Amino acid sequence: MSSLKGKVALVTGASRGIGAGIARALAAQGADVAITYNASPDKAQALVAELKAAGVRAVAIKADATDAKASAAAVDEAVAALGRLDVLVNNAGVAVMKPFGDYTFEDYEYTMSVNVRSVFFTTQAALKHIPDGGRIVTIGSCLGQRVSFPNITLYSMSKSALVSFNKGLARDVGARGITANVVQPGPIDTDMNPANGDSADAMRSFTALGRYGKPADIGNLVAFLASDAAGFITGTELTADGGTNA
């Protein structure tokens, strides 16, 4: 399959987990892929080698998502390395979970800088390069739509902000034929939220399917949104949560 052949995608925070699943899915459709990473250089380089072995061009760029200027600069690095940019996937995200009264100023700044501010400025930088008909996909969370349990107020707030951001963005770029959508994952088996973790049984119980999803489940949805087949889908949220919010 080669629905994205000739396209270049940038996936932020993609050295592992959902981001890596997205990068693999885009590459499987023929896209050349740039990824950003911060704390996992070995995993990032291993993924790049894997993507290259699959027959596409790939590059890893170090960028601290708490630094808005670094996030924006990573866009220019991706374009310099791969020649263009057609698809941006804002995937980098963090979660600080604790009782509301225990959150600190530092918790707030860290969460909002990665989950919201970085998305804003990375997208702004990307739009200087993305041509008419390009794609922007932002990874939110089903917990930004419905809060099913305590101690996630800060995370949920940051992810819900992406919904309004995306709706406004879709209006701003629609005249150029660029689509903008939010993908809202539920429990996905990753290093950050393993299917055998302490809270895994509780998370499974919230789903209609009774199981965790895989990074590929999110990657395949993103690859669809990046394709020509999704050209009339914009300004909306697509939830892939195994029925958590049903």
C-alpha positions as CSV (number, residue, x, y, z in Angstrom):
1,M,0.0,0.0,0.0
2,S,1.4,3.4,-0.9
3,S,-1.4,6.0,-0.3
4,L,1.2,8.4,1.2
5,K,4.1,7.7,-1.2
6,G,6.0,10.9,-1.9
7,K,4.7,12.6,1.3
8,V,6.7,13.6,4.3
9,A,5.4,13.4,7.9
10,L,6.7,14.7,11.2
11,V,5.6,12.9,14.3
12,T,6.6,14.5,17.6
13,G,7.5,12.4,20.7
14,A,7.8,9.2,18.6
15,S,10.7,7.2,19.9
16,R,8.3,4.7,21.5
17,G,4.7,4.0,22.3
18,I,1.9,5.6,20.4
19,G,4.2,7.9,18.5
20,A,6.3,5.0,17.3
21,G,3.1,3.2,16.2
22,I,2.1,6.2,14.2
23,A,5.5,6.5,12.6
24,R,5.3,2.8,11.5
25,A,1.8,3.2,10.1
26,L,2.7,6.3,8.1
27,A,5.8,4.6,6.7
28,A,3.8,1.5,5.9
29,Q,1.7,3.7,3.6
30,G,4.9,5.0,1.9
31,A,5.5,8.3,3.7
32,D,9.0,9.4,4.7
33,V,9.0,10.1,8.4
34,A,10.8,12.5,10.8
35,I,10.4,11.9,14.5
36,T,11.3,13.9,17.5
37,Y,12.6,12.5,20.8
38,N,14.0,13.8,24.0
39,A,15.0,11.2,26.6
40,S,15.2,8.0,24.5
41,P,17.9,8.5,21.8
42,D,18.6,4.8,21.4
43,K,15.0,3.9,20.8
44,A,14.6,6.8,18.4
45,Q,17.6,5.7,16.3
46,A,16.4,2.0,16.4
47,L,13.0,3.2,15.0
48,V,14.7,5.2,12.3
49,A,16.7,2.1,11.3
50,E,13.5,0.1,11.2
51,L,11.7,2.6,9.0
52,K,14.6,2.8,6.6
53,A,14.8,-1.0,6.4
54,A,11.1,-0.8,5.3
55,G,12.1,1.3,2.3
56,V,11.4,4.9,3.4
57,R,13.6,7.8,4.4
58,A,13.6,8.6,8.1
59,V,15.3,10.9,10.6
60,A,15.3,11.4,14.3
61,I,15.5,15.0,15.7
62,K,16.2,15.8,19.4
63,A,13.7,18.3,20.7
64,D,12.6,19.1,24.2
65,A,8.8,19.5,24.0
66,T,8.8,21.8,27.1
67,D,10.8,24.3,24.9
68,A,8.5,25.9,22.4
69,K,11.4,27.3,20.3
70,A,13.0,23.9,20.2
71,S,9.8,22.3,19.1
72,A,9.4,24.8,16.3
73,A,13.0,24.4,15.3
74,A,12.5,20.7,14.9
75,V,10.0,21.4,12.1
76,D,12.7,23.3,10.1
77,E,15.2,20.5,10.8
78,A,12.7,17.9,9.4
79,V,12.2,19.9,6.3
80,A,15.9,20.4,5.8
81,A,16.5,16.7,6.2
82,L,13.6,15.3,4.1
83,G,12.9,18.2,1.7
84,R,9.3,19.1,2.5
85,L,6.5,18.5,5.0
86,D,3.0,17.3,4.2
87,V,1.7,15.8,7.5
88,L,2.2,17.0,11.1
89,V,1.3,14.7,13.9
90,N,1.4,16.4,17.3
91,N,1.9,13.4,19.5
92,A,4.3,14.4,22.3
93,G,2.5,14.4,25.7
94,V,3.0,13.9,29.4
95,A,0.7,13.0,32.3
96,V,1.1,14.0,35.9
97,M,-1.6,12.3,38.0
98,K,-2.3,13.1,41.6
99,P,-5.0,14.6,43.9
100,F,-6.0,18.0,42.8
101,G,-4.7,19.7,45.9
102,D,-1.3,18.2,45.5
103,Y,-0.6,19.7,42.1
104,T,2.3,22.2,42.1
105,F,3.0,25.1,39.9
106,E,5.8,23.1,38.3
107,D,3.3,20.3,37.5
108,Y,1.1,22.8,35.8
109,E,3.8,24.4,33.8
110,Y,5.3,21.1,32.7
111,T,2.0,19.6,31.6
112,M,0.7,22.6,29.8
113,S,4.0,23.4,28.1
114,V,4.2,19.9,26.5
115,N,0.5,19.1,25.9
116,V,-0.7,22.5,24.8
117,R,2.0,25.2,24.2
118,S,4.2,22.8,22.2
119,V,1.3,21.8,20.0
120,F,0.5,25.5,19.3
121,F,3.9,26.6,18.2
122,T,4.9,23.4,16.4
123,T,1.7,23.7,14.3
124,Q,2.4,27.3,13.6
125,A,5.9,26.5,12.4
126,A,4.7,23.5,10.4
127,L,2.1,25.6,8.5
128,K,5.0,27.7,7.0
129,H,5.9,24.5,5.1
130,I,2.8,22.4,4.7
131,P,1.3,22.8,1.2
132,D,-2.4,23.2,0.4
133,G,-4.1,19.9,1.0
134,G,-1.8,18.9,3.9
135,R,-2.8,17.2,7.1
136,I,-2.5,18.1,10.8
137,V,-3.4,15.4,13.4
138,T,-3.2,16.1,17.1
139,I,-3.2,13.3,19.7
140,G,-5.6,14.1,22.5
141,S,-7.2,11.6,24.9
142,C,-10.5,10.1,25.7
143,L,-10.0,11.6,29.1
144,G,-10.2,15.1,27.6
145,Q,-13.8,14.2,26.6
146,R,-15.0,12.4,29.7
147,V,-13.3,12.1,33.1
148,S,-14.1,8.7,34.5
149,F,-11.9,8.7,37.7
150,P,-10.1,11.1,40.0
151,N,-6.6,12.5,40.0
152,I,-6.4,13.4,36.3
153,T,-7.8,16.9,36.4
154,L,-4.6,18.6,35.0
155,Y,-4.1,16.0,32.3
156,S,-7.8,16.1,31.2
157,M,-7.7,19.9,31.1
158,S,-4.7,19.9,28.9
159,K,-6.1,17.4,26.5
160,S,-9.6,19.1,26.3
161,A,-7.8,22.3,25.3
162,L,-6.7,20.6,22.1
163,V,-10.3,20.1,21.0
164,S,-11.0,23.8,20.9
165,F,-7.6,24.5,19.4
166,N,-8.3,22.0,16.7
167,K,-11.7,23.4,15.8
168,G,-10.3,26.9,15.5
169,L,-7.3,25.6,13.5
170,A,-9.6,23.8,11.1
171,R,-11.4,27.0,10.3
172,D,-8.1,28.9,9.9
173,V,-6.6,26.4,7.4
174,G,-9.7,25.1,5.6
175,A,-9.4,27.6,2.7
176,R,-6.1,25.9,1.9
177,G,-7.6,22.4,1.8
178,I,-5.6,21.5,4.9
179,T,-7.5,19.3,7.4
180,A,-7.0,19.3,11.2
181,N,-8.3,16.6,13.5
182,V,-7.8,15.3,17.0
183,V,-7.4,11.5,17.7
184,Q,-8.4,10.6,21.2
185,P,-6.9,7.3,22.4
186,G,-8.1,5.3,25.3
187,P,-6.0,2.8,27.2
188,I,-3.1,1.7,24.8
189,D,-0.5,-0.8,25.8
190,T,2.7,1.3,26.1
191,D,5.6,1.9,28.5
192,M,3.7,4.7,30.0
193,N,0.5,2.7,30.5
194,P,1.3,-1.0,30.3
195,A,-1.5,-3.6,29.9
196,N,0.1,-5.4,32.9
197,G,0.5,-2.3,35.1
198,D,-1.0,-1.7,38.6
199,S,-4.1,0.1,37.2
200,A,-4.5,-2.1,34.1
201,D,-7.4,-4.2,35.4
202,A,-9.3,-1.0,36.3
203,M,-8.6,0.6,32.9
204,R,-9.8,-2.6,31.1
205,S,-13.0,-2.6,33.1
206,F,-13.8,0.9,31.7
207,T,-13.7,-0.3,28.1
208,A,-16.6,-2.0,26.2
209,L,-14.1,-4.4,24.6
210,G,-12.5,-5.4,27.9
211,R,-8.9,-5.0,26.6
212,Y,-6.2,-2.5,25.9
213,G,-5.5,-1.2,22.4
214,K,-2.2,-1.3,20.6
215,P,-0.1,1.6,19.2
216,A,-0.9,0.3,15.8
217,D,-4.6,0.9,16.4
218,I,-3.9,4.6,16.8
219,G,-1.3,4.6,14.0
220,N,-3.7,3.2,11.5
221,L,-6.3,5.8,12.3
222,V,-3.7,8.6,11.9
223,A,-2.6,7.1,8.6
224,F,-6.2,7.2,7.4
225,L,-6.6,10.8,8.4
226,A,-3.3,11.6,6.5
227,S,-4.6,10.0,3.3
228,D,-6.6,11.4,0.5
229,A,-9.5,9.3,1.6
230,A,-10.0,11.5,4.6
231,G,-10.1,14.8,2.7
232,F,-13.6,15.8,3.9
233,I,-12.9,15.1,7.6
234,T,-11.7,18.1,9.6
235,G,-12.3,20.0,12.8
236,T,-13.5,17.0,14.6
237,E,-12.4,14.4,17.3
238,L,-12.1,10.7,16.4
239,T,-12.0,8.6,19.6
240,A,-10.3,5.2,19.6
241,D,-10.8,4.0,23.1
242,G,-12.3,0.5,23.0
243,G,-15.6,2.0,24.1
244,T,-14.3,3.7,27.3
245,N,-16.5,6.7,26.6
246,A,-19.5,4.8,25.3
